[in-house]
Amino acid sequence: MRSHRAGGCAGHIELGRCGGREHGVRVGARKGAPGGAARRSATEAEKDAGSARKAADGAEADASTARDVASTADKDATAAEKYAEGARDHAKAADEAAARTEKEEREALQADRKEAFEKGDTAVIGGGGSTLPTDDEGILRVECGQKCVDQFRQAQADANANIIDWVKENGWGVLLEALGVQNVKRCLASHDAESCLWAIIDIAAMGAVFAKLAPVAKALVAASSRVGQFFERAEEGKRVVTRFKNLIERARKAPACPRALSVKPVSGVAHFTSPGAHSIAAAANPRCEFISGPIPDALEINRGSLVKIRDKQLEKALKTIDEDAHSFKEGYVGKGAISRFDAMRDDMNRIILVSKDGKVLVPTNVRYVP
């Protein structure tokens, strides 16, 4: 019977009809289990929701940062574009300024050539001057050697070259006969010599001139194509003559400068020694900042040793020899090419003028002393 009641009671546990505490407890325990799980699930869900909110907040912060970065990048890009545009404008302005300077130099050179032919028959005003006095030639020989004396004589002959003689010597005398000496000189000194000469032929193409048109035309083309070389040789001759005369004058003013100097760089400053003489610093005597001996050929210069001299540095160095950068460059490369050359120094501190494209080197006899 107990077994049967127990079984019966077990059958009514869910309805609460059995009064046994054990069974009642069991009923309560079974009813309480689903509620605890729900609470745990709710807690986990709340935690998940919190994590999700944090993740969402983090994502929003990242998105905000990304927006800020994008905005900054956009501003930087805009600034970079403005900077690039400014750089392009500056480069364009620099190119235009350089073009204007070169144009002005060409026009000044052309004006000099025109004036030279108006005043005489040499390509440079005054030509190369008269022969050196014996004493001056002796100083030049001591300072620079016989080679410099020979160079001076040749340069002087080039600067003294006569345009009329040059035309005749080349077999173009028919030009002078057909067009007139003054017309030929005026045209040969112009920017476009050939067009100028053809214009004269158009005006005077009649009579005896017309019969000689073919030989005149041939001489016209030849003279026009080569007159530039005549001018350049004379202008270079004039520059060489001037440099050697300056050297003689400086040697006369500073007789204490050592002769036949050999150059040696000492602690970054060029020093020089001569046989039987002690080493002296270049800066000790500004008149000794000229390198004695012939100016070397461009092929003798070590290109790998060249270091650019900034404009301010060059101006400061040249003040010690009473020179300015403009006239200094003109003395070596000519009035029409000043802006196309930069100043550099080699491993012996000799100033070398180098064309901006790096193709042409013009050594000088001046030592750079900072």
C-alpha positions in Angstrom: 0.0 0.0 0.0 2.8 2.5 0.8 4.3 1.7 -2.4 1.0 2.3 -4.1 0.4 5.6 -2.3 3.9 6.6 -3.1 3.2 5.8 -6.7 -0.2 7.6 -6.5 1.3 10.5 -4.9 4.0 10.6 -7.5 1.3 10.7 -10.0 -0.2 13.8 -8.4 2.9 15.7 -7.6 2.4 18.3 -10.4 -1.1 19.0 -9.1 0.1 19.4 -5.5 -2.4 16.9 -4.2 0.3 14.9 -2.3 1.2 16.5 1.0 4.7 15.0 1.3 7.3 17.7 1.8 9.8 15.8 -0.2 7.5 15.8 -3.1 6.5 19.4 -2.6 10.0 20.4 -2.5 10.6 18.6 -5.7 7.6 20.4 -7.2 9.0 23.8 -6.1 12.5 22.9 -7.4 11.1 22.0 -10.7 9.1 25.1 -11.0 12.0 27.3 -10.0 14.6 26.0 -12.5 13.2 27.7 -15.6 13.1 31.2 -13.9 16.9 31.0 -13.0 17.8 30.1 -16.5 15.8 33.1 -17.8 17.5 35.4 -15.5 20.9 34.1 -16.5 19.9 34.5 -20.2 18.7 38.0 -19.5 22.0 38.9 -17.8 24.0 37.5 -20.7 21.8 39.3 -23.1 22.3 42.6 -21.2 26.1 41.9 -21.2 25.9 41.3 -24.9 23.9 44.4 -25.4 26.5 46.4 -23.4 29.3 44.9 -25.5 27.4 45.8 -28.6 26.9 49.3 -27.4 30.6 49.6 -26.7 31.4 48.2 -30.1 29.0 50.6 -31.7 30.5 53.5 -29.7 34.0 52.4 -30.8 32.9 52.1 -34.4 31.4 55.6 -34.2 34.7 56.9 -32.7 36.7 55.2 -35.4 34.4 56.6 -38.0 34.7 60.0 -36.5 38.5 59.7 -36.5 38.4 58.4 -40.1 36.3 61.5 -41.0 38.8 63.8 -39.3 41.7 62.0 -41.1 40.0 62.3 -44.4 39.2 65.9 -43.8 42.8 66.6 -42.8 44.0 64.7 -45.9 41.7 66.7 -48.1 43.0 69.9 -46.6 46.6 68.7 -47.0 45.9 67.7 -50.6 44.4 71.1 -51.2 47.4 72.8 -49.6 49.8 70.6 -51.6 48.0 71.5 -54.8 48.3 75.2 -54.0 52.0 74.8 -53.1 52.6 72.9 -56.4 50.7 75.6 -58.3 52.8 78.3 -56.5 56.0 76.4 -57.4 54.9 76.2 -61.0 54.2 79.9 -61.0 57.6 80.6 -59.5 59.4 78.3 -62.0 57.5 80.0 -64.8 58.4 83.4 -63.5 62.1 82.4 -63.1 62.1 81.1 -66.7 60.6 84.3 -68.0 63.0 86.4 -66.0 65.9 84.3 -67.4 64.6 84.7 -70.9 64.3 88.4 -70.4 67.8 88.7 -69.1 69.2 86.7 -72.0 67.3 88.8 -74.5 68.7 92.0 -72.8 72.2 90.6 -73.0 71.9 89.7 -76.7 70.5 93.2 -77.4 73.3 94.8 -75.5 75.9 92.8 -77.4 74.3 93.6 -80.7 74.3 97.3 -79.7 78.1 97.0 -79.0 78.7 95.4 -82.3 76.8 98.1 -84.2 78.6 100.8 -82.3 82.0 99.3 -83.1 81.3 99.3 -86.8 79.9 102.8 -86.7 83.1 104.0 -85.0 85.6 101.9 -87.0 86.3 98.7 -88.8 87.1 96.4 -85.8 84.5 94.1 -84.2 85.2 95.6 -80.8 85.4 99.3 -79.9 89.0 100.4 -79.9 90.2 97.0 -81.0 93.0 95.2 -79.0 95.1 98.3 -78.4 98.7 98.9 -79.2 101.7 96.5 -78.7 102.8 96.0 -75.1 105.8 98.0 -73.9 108.9 95.9 -73.4 108.7 96.3 -69.6 105.1 95.1 -69.5 105.8 92.2 -71.7 108.6 91.3 -69.4 106.3 91.4 -66.3 103.8 89.2 -68.2 106.6 86.7 -69.0 107.7 86.5 -65.4 104.1 86.2 -64.1 102.8 83.8 -66.6 105.5 82.5 -68.9 106.2 82.8 -72.6 102.9 81.0 -73.4 100.9 83.9 -72.0 103.0 86.4 -74.0 102.2 84.4 -77.2 98.5 84.3 -76.2 98.4 88.0 -75.6 99.8 88.7 -79.1 97.3 86.4 -80.8 94.4 87.8 -78.8 95.5 91.4 -79.7 95.6 90.4 -83.4 92.1 88.9 -83.2 90.7 92.0 -81.4 92.4 94.3 -84.0 91.0 92.3 -87.0 89.5 94.6 -89.7 86.1 93.7 -91.1 86.9 95.0 -94.6 90.1 93.0 -94.7 88.3 90.0 -93.5 85.6 90.2 -96.2 88.3 90.7 -98.9 90.6 87.9 -97.6 87.7 85.4 -97.8 86.9 86.3 -101.4 83.8 88.3 -100.8 85.0 91.6 -102.1 82.1 91.6 -104.6 79.8 92.5 -101.7 81.7 95.7 -101.0 81.6 96.6 -104.7 77.9 95.8 -105.3 76.4 97.0 -102.0 78.8 99.6 -100.6 81.2 99.3 -97.6 78.9 101.1 -95.1 75.9 99.0 -96.1 77.9 95.8 -95.7 79.2 96.8 -92.3 75.8 97.9 -91.1 74.2 94.6 -92.2 76.9 92.4 -90.9 76.5 94.0 -87.4 72.8 93.5 -87.4 70.9 90.6 -85.8 69.9 89.1 -89.1 72.8 89.9 -91.5 71.5 87.9 -94.4 68.0 89.4 -94.5 69.6 92.9 -94.2 71.9 92.2 -97.2 69.1 90.7 -99.3 67.0 93.8 -98.7 69.7 96.0 -100.1 70.0 93.8 -103.2 66.2 94.0 -103.7 66.6 97.8 -103.7 69.7 98.0 -105.8 69.1 95.0 -108.1 69.6 96.8 -111.4 72.4 97.6 -113.9 75.8 96.3 -113.1 74.7 94.9 -109.8 72.1 92.8 -111.4 74.7 91.2 -113.7 76.7 90.2 -110.6 73.7 88.9 -108.7 74.9 85.2 -108.6 78.4 85.9 -107.1 77.0 88.5 -104.8 74.4 86.1 -103.5 77.0 83.4 -102.9 79.2 85.9 -101.1 76.3 87.2 -99.1 75.3 83.8 -97.8 78.9 82.9 -96.9 79.7 86.2 -95.1 76.4 86.2 -93.2 76.9 82.6 -91.9 80.5 83.3 -90.7 80.4 86.9 -89.5 79.3 85.7 -86.0 82.6 83.8 -85.7 84.5 87.0 -86.7 82.8 88.9 -83.9 83.2 86.2 -81.3 86.9 85.7 -82.0 87.5 89.5 -81.7 85.4 89.8 -78.5 87.3 86.9 -76.9 90.6 88.5 -78.0 89.6 91.7 -76.3 88.7 89.9 -73.1 92.1 88.1 -73.1 94.0 91.3 -73.7 92.1 93.0 -70.9 92.8 90.1 -68.5 96.5 90.1 -69.2 96.8 93.8 -68.9 95.0 93.6 -65.5 97.5 90.9 -64.4 100.4 93.1 -65.3 98.9 96.0 -63.4 98.3 93.9 -60.3 101.8 92.5 -60.4 103.1 96.0 -60.6 101.1 97.1 -57.6 101.9 94.0 -55.5 105.5 93.1 -56.3 105.8 91.0 -53.2 103.5 88.3 -54.6 105.5 85.1 -55.3 106.2 84.2 -58.9 105.4 80.9 -60.6 103.3 79.7 -57.7 102.3 76.1 -57.2 98.9 75.8 -55.5 98.4 73.5 -52.5 95.2 73.4 -50.4 96.1 73.6 -46.7 93.3 73.0 -44.1 90.7 74.1 -46.5 92.5 77.4 -47.5 94.6 77.7 -50.6 98.3 78.3 -49.9 101.0 78.8 -52.4 104.7 78.2 -52.4 107.4 79.4 -54.7 111.0 78.1 -54.9 112.9 79.4 -51.9 109.9 81.1 -50.5 107.8 80.3 -47.5 104.1 79.2 -47.7 101.7 82.1 -47.5 98.0 82.2 -47.2 95.9 83.6 -50.1 94.0 85.9 -47.8 97.2 87.6 -46.6 97.3 89.8 -49.7 94.3 90.3 -51.9 96.6 91.0 -54.9 98.0 87.5 -54.6 94.6 85.9 -55.1 95.4 85.5 -58.8 96.9 82.3 -59.9 100.1 82.8 -61.9 100.8 80.8 -65.0 98.6 80.2 -68.1 95.0 79.5 -67.5 94.4 75.8 -68.0 92.3 74.3 -70.8 88.8 73.2 -69.9 89.9 69.6 -70.5 92.4 69.8 -67.7 89.8 70.7 -65.1 88.6 67.8 -62.8 84.8 68.0 -63.2 84.3 65.7 -60.2 85.9 68.2 -57.9 83.7 71.2 -58.8 81.6 72.8 -56.1 79.1 75.6 -56.8 79.8 79.0 -55.3 76.7 80.8 -54.1 76.1 84.3 -55.5 76.7 86.0 -52.1 79.9 84.0 -51.6 81.2 85.0 -55.0 80.4 88.7 -54.4 82.2 88.6 -51.1 85.3 86.9 -52.5 85.5 89.2 -55.6 85.3 92.4 -53.4 88.9 91.7 -52.3 90.1 92.2 -55.9 87.8 95.1 -56.6 85.5 93.1 -58.9 81.8 92.5 -59.1 80.3 89.2 -60.2 78.7 90.7 -63.4 81.9 92.3 -64.8 83.9 89.3 -63.7 81.8 86.9 -65.7 81.7 89.3 -68.6 85.5 89.3 -68.6 85.6 85.6 -69.3 82.4 84.6 -71.2 81.3 87.9 -72.7 78.4 90.3 -72.3 75.9 88.1 -74.2 76.4 85.0 -72.0 76.7 86.3 -68.4 73.4 84.8 -67.2 74.1 81.4 -68.7 77.0 80.7 -66.4 77.4 79.8 -62.8 80.6 80.1 -60.7 82.2 77.0 -59.2 85.6 76.1 -57.7 87.8 73.1 -58.3 89.9 71.2 -55.8 92.5 73.9 -55.9 90.0 76.7 -55.3 90.4 78.0 -58.9 87.1 79.7 -59.9 85.6 77.9 -62.9 82.6 79.4 -64.8 80.3 76.6 -65.9 77.4 76.9 -68.3 74.0 76.0 -66.7 73.7 72.9 -68.9 77.1 71.8 -67.7 78.6 71.5 -71.2 81.0 74.5 -71.2 83.8 75.1 -68.7 85.7 78.4 -68.6 88.6 78.3 -66.2 89.8 81.6 -64.7 93.1 82.7 -63.1 91.3 83.8 -59.9 91.4 81.8 -56.7 88.3 81.6 -54.5 89.1 82.6 -50.9 86.0 82.5 -48.7 
